[in-house]
Every structure is written in C-alpha cells, then in structure tokens.
C-alpha cells in the first residue's frame, strides 16, 4: 500500500490484526503482549509507541499504545483504520471516577463521550458532539464481562483536552450522569465513525479527582487485567 509505512507506524501491510487493543501507555502494551499473547511480534516501535501482534486463544490480535490525549489517539487510530485495514479498536485505559456509585478499580465502558475538544470540527460540524461507541462491540463486551464475573458499568464518559482544568467542570458533569473522565475516547469514536469502522472504550477507575484517592503508576500499568481480559475476549 502506498500510504505505508506512515511517519508514525513502520509496520508492513498485514502486520496488524483486524482488532487492535489500544492502551495509552506503551508499557501497558508491552505488558499485555507478554502476559496474554502467544507468538507476539513487535511490529512498531516508532517513538517508543510499541505495537505487537500475536494470538489470544487462537485469535490473531494486535495491541498498540495510543499515547496520551485526543490528538495522539486520533492520529494512530486514523492510520490504523485507513492505512492498515484495522476494523476494530478497543481502548483499554484509565479514568477518574465522577459517579458516586463507582469506586477505584471498577470497570466502565463508554456508551458515548462528552468532550470539551474541538476535534470534531475537522469533520465539518461546528456544533457540540457526543460521539457513541459501536453497539455490537458494546454488547459483546457486556456479555464477556458477565461471563468473567466483572460488574462493568456502561454510560457516558467525558474526554477532556485538559488535565489541569481551571474551569472545574466535573461537578456539573457528575450531575449529568457522566461516569468518569479520561482523555481519548471521543477522538477514537469520531475517527471510527468517519472511517466507517468500529470502536469501544473500556476503562478502569484509577482515581477519584474529588477526594484525591488514586493508584500508583505501576498499579495502573500492571494490575488492570479485568478490562484487558474483556477486550481480548471480544477481539
């Protein structure tokens, strides 16, 4: 294909499976490949953004990091969808809880993603957007969670362009029933929709921005295996 390798991915045509699991952290990508996949091969390492392809329970699966924030996941997901023939991207990341019904280590899945980003304007729409996941992936994930005994909660997420946000929107979003705050899902959902492909964001609650409770970077990298197993089951 004329468009590959890209400036950001050096994999060859066919190196990626139809489904890519996409954590934000490159070290989490490495952990998933080494822990869950057999015959995993490193297919990309540009800028340390590690991508692997291997097998899980006989299924060919890829995992590659997205980096942090909507511009980063927007770039990688666009290239995977449009140049590498990837059909499904499942984000497996961390989020800060907004709903008082949640606790640290709970697993949530994004039906939709509110955002404060202007990412959607590139597609020619100047209003506010709240893009949605793919329903077939969502239904499969809910079934897989039930099979694994995981109480996964579905609802809207908030994808923020700003980590240190002085406008302090979280109370308002919690009152609107938003489950959690993260930084990537909205861009992934919009890119998938524009590309005619499928996307889902599964997140583990890593912290509570209202109380300051949170887990270490090592815990976030290595211990959130429930969401990983759910994503692998539906890959």
C-alpha positions as CSV (number, residue, x, y, z in Angstrom):
1,X,0.0,0.0,0.0
2,X,1.3,3.4,-1.0
3,X,0.5,5.0,2.3
4,X,2.5,2.6,4.5
5,X,4.7,2.8,6.4
6,X,3.4,6.0,7.8
7,X,5.5,8.7,9.6
8,X,4.3,7.2,12.9
9,X,4.0,3.4,12.2
10,X,6.7,1.4,10.5
11,X,4.6,-1.9,10.3
12,X,4.2,-3.6,6.9
13,X,0.9,-4.4,5.3
14,X,-0.8,-7.3,7.1
15,X,1.2,-6.8,10.3
16,X,-1.8,-5.7,12.3
17,X,-4.8,-7.9,13.1
18,X,-8.4,-6.8,12.4
19,X,-8.8,-5.8,16.0
20,X,-6.3,-3.7,17.9
21,X,-6.4,-3.2,21.7
22,X,-5.2,0.3,22.5
23,X,-3.9,1.3,25.9
24,X,-2.5,4.8,26.4
25,X,0.8,3.6,28.0
26,X,3.4,1.9,25.8
27,X,4.5,-0.1,28.8
28,X,0.9,-1.4,29.2
29,X,1.0,-2.5,25.6
30,X,4.2,-4.5,26.3
31,X,2.7,-6.0,29.5
32,X,-0.4,-7.2,27.6
33,X,1.6,-8.7,24.8
34,X,4.0,-10.5,27.2
35,X,1.2,-11.6,29.6
36,X,-1.7,-12.6,27.3
37,X,-0.5,-13.2,23.8
38,X,1.4,-16.1,22.3
39,X,3.9,-15.7,19.5
40,X,3.8,-11.9,19.9
41,X,5.9,-9.9,17.5
42,X,6.9,-6.3,17.8
43,X,5.6,-4.6,14.6
44,X,6.0,-0.9,15.6
45,X,8.3,1.0,17.9
46,X,8.4,4.5,16.4
47,X,8.9,7.0,19.3
48,X,8.6,4.1,21.7
49,X,4.9,3.6,20.8
50,X,5.0,-0.2,21.0
51,X,2.7,-2.3,18.8
52,X,2.6,-6.1,18.9
53,X,0.6,-8.8,17.0
54,X,0.1,-12.3,18.4
55,X,-2.5,-14.8,19.3
56,X,-5.0,-15.0,22.2
57,X,-7.0,-18.2,22.5
58,X,-6.3,-18.9,18.8
59,X,-7.4,-15.5,17.6
60,X,-4.9,-13.1,15.9
61,X,-4.9,-9.9,18.0
62,X,-2.8,-6.7,18.0
63,X,-2.1,-4.3,20.8
64,X,-0.6,-0.8,20.3
65,X,-0.3,2.2,22.6
66,X,-2.2,5.4,21.7
67,X,-0.1,7.9,23.7
68,X,-1.9,10.5,25.8
69,X,-4.7,12.7,24.6
70,X,-7.1,13.1,21.7
71,X,-4.6,14.3,19.1
72,X,-2.4,11.3,19.7
73,X,-5.1,8.6,19.6
74,X,-6.7,10.4,16.7
75,X,-3.5,10.1,14.7
76,X,-2.8,6.5,15.5
77,X,-6.4,5.3,15.1
78,X,-6.7,7.2,11.7
79,X,-3.6,5.4,10.3
80,X,-4.7,2.0,11.6
81,X,-8.2,2.3,10.3
82,X,-7.4,3.9,6.9
83,X,-4.0,2.5,6.0
84,X,-3.6,-0.8,7.8
85,X,-7.2,-2.2,7.3
86,X,-7.9,-2.4,11.0
87,X,-11.7,-2.8,11.6
88,X,-12.0,-2.6,15.4
89,X,-10.1,-0.5,18.0
90,X,-10.8,-1.2,21.7
91,X,-9.3,1.5,24.0
92,X,-8.3,0.0,27.4
93,X,-7.3,2.9,29.6
94,X,-7.7,4.5,33.0
95,X,-10.3,7.1,34.1
96,X,-11.1,9.2,37.1
97,X,-14.4,8.5,38.6
98,X,-17.2,11.1,38.6
99,X,-20.2,8.9,39.6
100,X,-20.5,8.5,43.3
101,X,-21.7,4.9,42.7
102,X,-18.2,3.9,41.5
103,X,-15.0,3.1,43.3
104,X,-11.3,2.7,42.4
105,X,-10.7,-0.4,40.3
106,X,-14.3,-0.5,38.9
107,X,-14.6,-1.1,35.2
108,X,-16.7,1.2,33.0
109,X,-17.5,1.2,29.3
110,X,-18.3,4.4,27.3
111,X,-21.7,4.4,25.6
112,X,-20.8,7.9,24.5
113,X,-18.1,10.5,25.1
114,X,-18.8,14.1,26.1
115,X,-15.8,16.4,25.3
116,X,-14.5,19.9,25.6
117,X,-12.4,19.4,22.5
118,X,-12.7,21.0,19.0
119,X,-11.6,17.6,17.5
120,X,-14.9,17.2,15.7
121,X,-14.6,20.4,13.8
122,X,-12.3,18.8,11.3
123,X,-15.3,16.8,10.1
124,X,-17.2,19.9,9.1
125,X,-19.6,20.2,12.1
126,X,-19.3,23.3,14.3
127,X,-21.7,22.3,17.0
128,X,-21.2,20.2,20.1
129,X,-20.8,16.4,19.5
130,X,-21.0,13.5,21.9
131,X,-19.9,10.5,19.7
132,X,-21.0,7.0,20.5
133,X,-19.4,3.6,20.6
134,X,-20.2,0.7,18.3
135,X,-23.2,-1.2,19.6
136,X,-22.0,-4.6,18.5
137,X,-18.7,-4.2,20.4
138,X,-20.5,-2.9,23.4
139,X,-22.9,-5.8,23.5
140,X,-20.1,-8.3,23.1
141,X,-18.1,-6.6,25.9
142,X,-21.1,-6.6,28.3
143,X,-21.6,-10.4,27.6
144,X,-17.9,-11.0,28.1
145,X,-17.8,-9.1,31.4
146,X,-20.8,-11.1,32.7
147,X,-19.0,-14.4,31.7
148,X,-15.9,-13.3,33.5
149,X,-17.8,-12.2,36.6
150,X,-17.0,-8.5,36.2
151,X,-19.6,-5.9,37.0
152,X,-18.9,-3.5,34.2
153,X,-20.9,-0.3,34.2
154,X,-22.0,1.3,30.9
155,X,-22.6,5.0,30.5
156,X,-21.2,8.3,29.2
157,X,-17.6,9.3,29.6
158,X,-16.0,12.7,29.5
159,X,-13.0,13.1,27.2
160,X,-11.1,16.2,28.3
161,X,-8.4,18.1,26.4
162,X,-7.1,19.5,29.7
163,X,-5.8,17.5,32.7
164,X,-5.4,20.6,34.9
165,X,-8.7,22.3,34.1
166,X,-9.3,25.6,35.9
167,X,-12.9,25.8,34.7
168,X,-13.7,22.8,37.0
169,X,-16.4,21.1,35.0
170,X,-16.5,17.8,36.9
171,X,-19.3,18.6,39.4
172,X,-21.6,19.6,36.5
173,X,-20.8,16.5,34.5
174,X,-21.4,14.3,37.6
175,X,-24.8,15.9,37.9
176,X,-25.5,14.9,34.3
177,X,-24.8,11.3,35.0
178,X,-21.3,11.1,33.4
179,X,-19.4,8.1,34.8
180,X,-15.8,9.1,34.5
181,X,-13.3,11.4,33.0
182,X,-10.5,10.4,30.6
183,X,-8.7,11.9,27.6
184,X,-9.1,9.8,24.5
185,X,-12.5,8.1,23.8
186,X,-14.2,11.0,22.0
187,X,-11.5,11.2,19.4
188,X,-11.4,7.5,18.9
189,X,-15.2,7.3,18.5
190,X,-15.3,10.2,15.9
191,X,-12.4,8.8,13.9
192,X,-14.0,5.4,13.8
193,X,-17.3,6.8,12.7
194,X,-15.6,8.9,9.9
195,X,-13.6,5.8,8.8
196,X,-16.6,3.5,8.8
197,X,-15.0,1.3,11.4
198,X,-15.8,0.2,15.0
199,X,-14.6,1.5,18.4
200,X,-15.1,0.9,22.1
201,X,-13.5,2.4,25.2
202,X,-13.2,0.3,28.3
203,X,-11.7,2.0,31.3
204,X,-10.6,1.1,34.8
205,X,-11.2,3.7,37.5
206,X,-7.7,4.7,38.7
207,X,-8.5,7.7,40.9
208,X,-11.1,9.9,42.5
209,X,-10.5,13.6,41.5
210,X,-12.8,14.8,44.2
211,X,-11.0,13.1,47.1
212,X,-7.5,12.6,45.8
213,X,-7.7,8.8,46.2
214,X,-5.6,7.1,43.5
215,X,-3.4,4.2,42.5
216,X,0.3,4.3,41.6
217,X,1.7,4.4,38.1
218,X,2.9,0.8,38.5
219,X,-0.6,-0.3,39.5
220,X,-2.1,1.4,36.5
221,X,0.4,-0.2,34.2
222,X,0.3,-3.8,35.5
223,X,-2.8,-4.6,37.6
224,X,-5.8,-3.6,35.5
225,X,-6.2,-7.1,34.0
226,X,-10.1,-7.3,34.1
227,X,-10.6,-4.8,31.3
228,X,-7.7,-6.4,29.3
229,X,-9.4,-9.8,29.5
230,X,-12.8,-8.4,28.5
231,X,-11.2,-6.7,25.4
232,X,-9.3,-9.9,24.5
233,X,-12.4,-12.0,24.7
234,X,-14.2,-9.8,22.1
235,X,-11.2,-9.2,19.8
